[in-house]
Amino acid sequence: MTDAEQIRAIKSQTLAMLAELTARPKPTYYVDGQTVAWNEYLGRLQATIDWCDRKLAGEEPFEFASHGLHLTGGPCCPWAQSCGGTKRVRSRR
């Protein structure tokens, strides 16, 4: 299993836990001097999901459009004379 697959599995499991807990919300309560704070727990689950999203975003290839003005077809990009400054660039992080 790759890192990305493991992160997707963690996210999926955490989303399932979050859905289950929000379907049947529980109050904060105290047992034998210990606090069970469900809002804090839900916040930690959301933080885990956010972490997974950030990690997965770093694993995915990205694409962006680059537009530029080539006055003389100079050395600013190798496609300067043929693309008119609208060459699409694909890259990996």
Sequence and secondary structure as in RCSB ss.txt:
>XXXX:A:sequence
MTDAEQIRAIKSQTLAMLAELTARPKPTYYVDGQTVAWNEYLGRLQATIDWCDRKLAGEEPFEFASHGLHLTGGP
CCPWAQSCGGTKRVRSRR
>XXXX:A:secstr
  HHHHHHHHHHHHHHHHHHHHHS    EEETTEEE HHHHHHHHHHHHHHHHHHHHHHS EEEE     SS  T
T TTHHHHTT  EEEE  
